[in-house]
Amino acid sequence: MDVTDEDFRALADRVRDESGASPACADLLETEDTEKLAAVLVARERPLWAREIAAFRLGCARDARAFEALVLLLNHRDPERCVAASYALARLGDPRTARAAAALATNPLRTAYALHPVRLLAALRAPESAPALIETLEGLLAPDEPHWRVALACVEGLGTLADPRAAPVLRAALAHPRLSAAAGTSLSALA
């Protein structure tokens, strides 16, 4: 398992603080034993930081046992946990990832937490990606929409995907001041 990665260092610094510099935290950050990490995911009454370390490390090692925990972390209210989960899910290579990210991104009750699922969908470039981003963006084009950052991520992601099905919703996004420039750039990518 590669522990030199910047995303891993950011996670390690954060969970060390969260754990109060617990020896158990240091052990989970250093172990190469995937069975030990997997056991943390199913053990009762383990702290969230321990489950996050285990899921992240297993996901980066392409171990499918991390999938469910990573999806739960991708939907967490703490953006740092979402970033770490998104990073590990992108490396996991599990075919269920795009469907799970699409379900999170398109859930109107969870829009406030959809930024990282949206970005993950764009990075995955899966068949589910463009339809989910289009659907999410359509729901965010109302005047005074408070989740404009999620809408902007959708616009940028659709430009990355360059899927022609996105043209109508990107044209609609041109009318929104916070989205207009990115929508123009994304529309240009469709040409």
Order of alpha helices (4+ residues) and beta strands (2+ residues): alpha-alpha-alpha-alpha-alpha-alpha-alpha-alpha-alpha-alpha-alpha-alpha
